[in-house]
Amino acid sequence: MKIIVDAMGGDNAPGEIVKGALAAHRAYGTEIILVGRTAQVLKAVEDCGEKTLPAGVEIKDAAEVVEIADDPAMAFKKKKNSSLTVGLNMLKDGIGDGFVSAGSTGALLSGATLVVKRIRGIRRAALCPQIPVLGGRAVLCDAGANAECTAEYLLQFAFLGSFYARRVMEVESPRVGLLNIGAESEKGDTLRHEAYAALDQAGKAGRIRFIGNIEASDAMLGGADVIVTDGFTGNVMLKSLEGTAKFMSKEMKAMFLSGAKTKLAALMMKDQMAGFKSMFDPGAVGGTPFLGITKPVVKAHGGSDARALQNAVRQAEEFAKSGFIADVEANIEMMKLDTAEKI
């Protein structure tokens, strides 16, 4: 398995990106192509204690870098020799099995859509992170790629998330819930009403396991394995979850350090607290896949350190091996709104 890594993308590039990619190579035996400015990438390799490139690791030179200030929709077009553009073209040409970048989310989405292309029949690619919920994790589809959606987009997100949960997360029969302001079928706006009808039809036909509307509070309690929503609402939910986790972590730390007894309690609960903290650590998962693209593209967090990047490479490899894309391609006809309405 060969994974292409954007060595220049992210706040900690190229040092932590290269370090993480090398760690993934050592841990999983993954072949790595580091795309970026050769001199800087080689320096980062040397800083990791490697005098020469390890066997199975290579560098593809790319002189330009997509910066955070660049227009996301145009960056990959204007900077044709950027690490992001070169890497995505390599993926398109079959030189690697997956692509990982901690760079601009918008530029990566635009590039993946226009260079690597969406799976034929898929209307929009979705950004689908695994979020922590009671009892494990759930897939949130979409978390920011599509602020405005149609019912057909949401129907396809349900299928994408369901296939991903089954193939990658090994959930045998993923429960699909439509994120809404209430559990009743009549709740929500026009988009939610139309999406509910389409998902309900697909559920009755046995094509997905649709459980109906789900409120955010119930979703966090593990009420669904796949949480379907538009990108605007999904991103608000994701950022709210991240903020709440940070708030709780700081409050708990202050509580445990407030006196001698609580400090002793904190010491006794050190392992449990570490486990709690890791639940909300994006670096533990690695990254977020763009579902609906013809080949695996994984967006690592912009602030990824070496551990997070290593996990993102692992995730890209698992994605590539999973059979998810073949599932989508084989079932594309049932993912169209007009098909669902005729059931």
C-alpha positions in Angstrom: 0.0 0.0 0.0 1.4 3.4 -1.0 0.1 6.7 0.5 0.9 10.1 -0.8 1.5 12.7 1.9 1.4 16.5 1.4 4.6 17.3 3.2 4.0 21.1 3.1 0.4 21.2 4.3 -0.5 22.2 7.9 0.8 24.4 10.7 3.7 22.1 11.6 4.9 21.3 8.1 7.2 19.9 7.0 8.8 18.8 10.3 6.0 17.0 12.1 4.4 15.9 8.8 7.6 14.1 7.7 8.2 12.7 11.2 4.6 11.3 11.3 4.9 9.8 7.8 8.2 8.1 8.7 6.6 6.7 11.9 3.7 5.3 9.8 6.2 3.7 7.5 8.0 2.0 10.4 4.8 1.0 12.2 2.7 -0.3 9.3 5.2 -0.9 6.5 3.3 1.6 4.4 5.1 3.0 1.4 5.2 6.8 1.5 5.6 9.5 -1.1 6.4 12.8 0.5 5.4 15.7 -1.8 7.0 19.1 -1.3 10.1 21.2 -1.5 12.9 18.6 -1.7 15.5 20.4 0.3 13.1 21.2 3.2 11.7 17.6 3.2 15.2 16.1 3.2 16.2 18.4 6.1 13.1 17.2 8.0 14.1 13.6 7.3 17.6 14.3 8.7 16.1 15.9 11.7 14.3 12.6 12.4 17.7 10.9 12.6 17.6 9.4 9.1 20.8 10.1 7.1 19.2 8.8 3.9 15.6 8.1 2.8 14.5 4.7 4.1 13.6 2.0 1.6 9.9 2.5 0.7 10.0 6.3 1.2 10.5 8.7 -1.7 10.2 12.4 -2.4 8.3 14.1 -5.2 9.4 17.7 -5.7 6.8 20.4 -5.6 8.1 24.0 -5.4 4.9 25.8 -4.4 2.8 25.7 -1.2 -0.9 26.4 -0.8 -1.1 29.0 2.0 -4.0 29.5 4.4 -4.6 32.9 2.9 -5.0 31.6 -0.7 -8.5 31.4 -2.2 -9.5 27.7 -1.5 -11.4 27.4 -4.8 -8.6 28.6 -7.0 -5.4 27.7 -5.1 -4.8 24.4 -6.7 -5.4 25.9 -10.1 -3.2 28.9 -9.7 -0.4 26.9 -8.0 -0.1 23.9 -10.3 3.2 23.0 -8.8 2.1 23.0 -5.2 2.4 20.0 -3.0 -1.4 19.7 -2.8 -1.9 19.9 -6.6 1.0 17.6 -7.5 -0.1 15.0 -4.9 -3.7 14.9 -6.0 -2.6 14.5 -9.6 -0.4 11.6 -8.6 -3.4 10.0 -6.8 -5.5 10.5 -9.9 -2.9 8.9 -12.1 -2.7 5.8 -9.8 0.8 6.4 -8.4 -0.5 6.1 -4.9 -3.5 4.4 -3.1 -4.5 7.4 -1.0 -3.7 11.0 -0.2 -3.2 12.7 3.1 -3.0 16.5 3.7 -3.1 18.7 6.8 -3.4 21.8 4.5 -6.4 24.0 3.6 -9.7 22.1 3.8 -11.3 24.2 1.1 -8.4 23.8 -1.3 -8.2 20.1 -0.7 -12.0 19.6 -1.3 -11.8 21.7 -4.5 -8.8 19.8 -5.7 -10.1 16.4 -4.9 -13.4 17.2 -6.6 -11.9 18.6 -9.8 -8.7 16.6 -10.1 -9.5 13.2 -8.6 -13.2 13.6 -9.3 -16.4 12.4 -7.6 -17.7 8.9 -8.0 -20.1 9.0 -11.0 -23.6 9.7 -9.7 -22.5 11.3 -6.5 -23.7 14.9 -6.3 -21.4 16.2 -3.6 -18.5 14.8 -1.6 -19.0 15.0 2.1 -16.5 15.6 5.0 -17.3 12.8 7.4 -15.4 12.7 10.7 -15.8 10.1 13.4 -17.1 11.8 16.5 -17.0 10.4 20.1 -20.5 9.3 21.4 -21.5 7.2 24.3 -20.4 3.7 23.6 -18.0 4.4 20.8 -18.0 6.6 17.7 -20.4 7.8 15.0 -19.9 9.2 11.5 -21.1 12.8 11.0 -22.1 13.4 7.4 -21.5 16.3 6.4 -19.3 18.3 8.8 -18.6 21.3 6.6 -18.1 20.6 2.9 -21.6 21.6 1.8 -23.3 24.5 3.6 -26.3 24.3 1.4 -27.8 20.9 0.6 -30.8 19.3 -1.2 -32.7 16.2 0.0 -30.8 14.1 -2.5 -27.4 15.2 -1.0 -28.6 14.1 2.4 -29.9 10.8 1.0 -26.5 10.2 -0.5 -24.7 11.2 2.7 -26.7 8.6 4.5 -25.5 5.9 2.1 -21.9 7.1 2.2 -21.9 7.2 6.0 -23.6 3.8 6.2 -21.1 2.1 3.8 -18.2 3.8 5.6 -19.4 2.7 9.1 -19.8 -0.9 7.8 -16.6 -1.2 5.9 -14.2 0.9 7.9 -15.6 1.0 11.4 -16.9 -2.6 11.2 -20.5 -1.7 12.3 -22.6 -4.6 11.0 -25.9 -2.7 10.6 -25.3 1.0 11.0 -28.2 3.0 12.4 -28.8 6.2 10.3 -30.4 9.2 11.9 -31.4 12.5 10.4 -30.2 15.4 12.7 -33.1 17.5 13.5 -34.7 19.7 16.2 -37.0 16.9 17.3 -37.6 13.2 16.8 -41.1 13.6 15.3 -41.3 13.2 11.5 -43.0 16.5 11.1 -40.2 18.5 12.8 -37.7 20.8 11.0 -37.7 22.8 7.8 -38.5 21.9 4.2 -35.1 20.3 3.6 -35.5 18.1 6.7 -39.1 17.1 5.6 -37.9 16.2 2.1 -34.9 14.3 3.3 -36.9 12.4 5.9 -39.3 11.2 3.2 -36.4 10.0 1.0 -34.6 8.3 3.9 -37.8 6.7 5.1 -38.4 5.2 1.7 -34.9 3.9 1.5 -35.2 2.5 5.0 -38.5 0.7 4.2 -36.9 -0.9 1.2 -34.1 -2.3 3.4 -31.4 -0.3 1.7 -30.3 1.5 4.8 -31.3 1.2 8.5 -33.0 4.5 8.9 -34.2 5.2 12.5 -35.8 8.6 11.9 -34.9 12.0 13.2 -32.4 12.4 16.0 -31.7 15.3 18.2 -28.1 16.3 18.9 -28.4 15.3 22.5 -29.5 11.8 21.6 -26.9 11.5 18.9 -24.2 12.2 21.6 -25.7 9.5 23.7 -25.0 7.0 21.0 -28.4 7.0 19.4 -27.1 6.5 15.8 -24.0 5.2 14.1 -24.4 7.7 11.1 -25.6 11.2 11.8 -26.9 12.9 8.5 -27.0 16.6 8.2 -26.1 19.6 6.0 -22.5 20.9 6.2 -23.4 24.1 8.0 -25.3 22.4 10.8 -22.8 19.5 11.0 -19.9 21.9 11.3 -21.7 23.8 14.1 -22.3 20.5 15.9 -18.6 19.5 15.5 -17.2 22.8 16.7 -19.7 22.8 19.6 -18.5 19.3 20.6 -14.8 20.4 20.4 -15.5 23.5 22.5 -17.5 21.5 25.1 -14.7 19.0 25.4 -12.1 21.7 26.0 -14.4 23.4 28.5 -15.0 20.2 30.4 -11.4 19.3 30.4 -10.4 22.7 31.9 -13.1 22.6 34.5 -12.2 19.1 35.6 -8.5 20.0 35.8 -9.4 23.0 38.0 -11.6 20.9 40.2 -9.0 18.2 40.7 -6.3 20.7 41.5 -8.4 22.6 44.0 -7.1 20.9 47.1 -5.0 18.0 48.6 -7.8 15.5 48.5 -8.8 16.3 44.9 -5.2 16.1 43.9 -4.9 12.7 45.4 -8.1 11.7 43.5 -6.6 13.0 40.3 -3.5 10.9 40.8 -5.7 7.8 41.4 -7.7 8.5 38.3 -4.8 9.5 36.0 -5.3 6.6 33.5 -9.1 7.1 33.4 -8.7 10.9 32.8 -6.2 10.2 30.0 -8.7 7.9 28.4 -11.4 10.5 28.6 -9.1 13.1 27.1 -8.2 10.8 24.2 -11.8 10.4 23.3 -11.9 14.0 22.1 -8.4 14.1 20.6 -8.7 14.4 16.8 -5.1 13.2 16.5 -6.1 9.8 17.9 -8.3 9.2 14.9 -6.0 10.8 12.5 -8.1 12.7 10.0 -11.4 13.1 8.2 -12.2 11.3 4.9 -13.8 13.0 2.0 -16.5 10.5 1.1 -17.7 10.4 -2.5 -14.3 10.9 -4.2 -13.1 8.1 -6.6 -10.0 7.5 -4.4 -9.2 7.9 -0.7 -8.5 11.5 0.4 -8.0 12.2 4.1 -7.9 15.6 5.6 -5.7 15.7 8.7 -6.2 18.4 11.3 -4.3 21.6 10.4 -2.4 21.5 13.7 -1.4 17.8 13.3 1.7 16.7 15.1 3.6 13.5 14.2 1.3 11.2 16.0 -1.8 12.6 14.4 -0.2 12.4 10.9 0.9 8.8 11.6 -2.7 8.0 12.4 -4.0 9.8 9.3 -1.8 7.6 7.2 -3.1 4.6 8.9 -6.6 5.8 8.3 -6.0 6.4 4.6 -4.5 2.9 4.3 -7.6 1.3 6.1 -9.8 3.4 3.8 -8.1 2.2 0.7 -8.3 -1.5 1.7 -11.9 -1.3 3.0 -13.8 -1.8 -0.3 -15.9 1.3 0.5 -15.5 3.0 -2.9 -16.4 -0.3 -4.7 -19.6 -0.5 -2.5 -20.6 3.0 -3.5 -20.0 2.4 -7.2 -22.0 -0.8 -7.1 -25.0 0.8 -5.4 -25.1 4.2 -7.0 -28.5 3.7 -8.6 -30.2 3.2 -5.2 -28.6 6.5 -4.0 -30.5 8.7 -6.4 -33.5 10.6 -5.1 -35.8 9.7 -8.0 -35.1 6.0 -7.4 -35.9 6.3 -3.7 -39.2 8.0 -4.5 -40.3 5.2 -6.8 -39.7 2.5 -4.3 
